[in-house]
């Protein structure tokens, strides 16, 4: 299952600094499932391993498979 994580830098800059409604970016992660549910701890570990600067997560959601193709 593919999950989308929307995020912002903790020390935001530029046009994103004063507008909390803007996301800096998003990351797509192939999430592990156990008993049909996403293992959140594994998902977050994978996400934070890739981040070079401190970020805060704005939203996490499942990506629809037809949107990815």
Steps between C-alpha positions, in 0.01 A plus 500: 500500500634843411474777757546872440655718769463879460764695693655840579841598636503591870707809413298598194619770261392690192132525405424197718607670824189712557243271337431184701254382236789431257683168513867500411483158346372148516654156510354175370593189697413137439368410844515160667171350608423266785153347518383746233618809690797729440782471753533869589828465693669346193347762272628789714843344544537468123383858448730662757804304379471684166460851643816713509348781710245493784144492366149479634237276348187681384299203375526127436262324263472196278559567132243354266660244268335637183652845569848350503485338157 
